[in-house]
Amino acid sequence: MFSQLHTTAKQRYDKLISEEPELFKNVSLQYIASMLGITPESLSRLRKMN
């Protein structure tokens, strides 16, 4: 996974969804947000943008 120090939340989200799309069907969004180092609310906003 990208270093979280050098990428934006959007970049991390885009990389994760392109490499592991099935993850979003099988894992809770709260856990995915934690993996990305963001809040569930921020993840919700990112998902709405795409």
N, C-alpha and C positions, 0 to 999 in steps of 0.2 A: 504494500500500500504506500502511496505517496507520503512523504514526510509532512506532517500537519503544520510544521513551522513555515514551510515554503509554498503552500498552496492555499487557495481560498476554499471556503466551504462548498461553493458551487463547483469548483474544479474536482474536489474530492467526491462529491455527489455524482457528477457526470462520469467520472472514472469508474466508480462503483457500479452504477447502473449499466454502463456499457460492458463491463467485465463480468458482472454477476447479476443479471436481471432477475433470475429465479429467486435470489435472496429476498427481494421485495415481496414475493408471494408467500414465503415460508417463515420469515422472521418478523417479529414485532417491530413497528416503526420506532418505538422507544429504544430498542436495542440498536437498531441501525443508526439512529441519531447519536447514541453513545459511541459507536464505532467511528463515526465521522467527527466526533468531538464538538457536537453542536447540540442545542436543545431540541426537543421534539417539535416545538413551535417553529423553530428555524427550518427544520426539515420539512414541515408542512408548507412553509412559504416556498421553499425550493421546488417542491413537487408541483405546486400550483403554477410556477413559472414555466415548467416544461410541458 
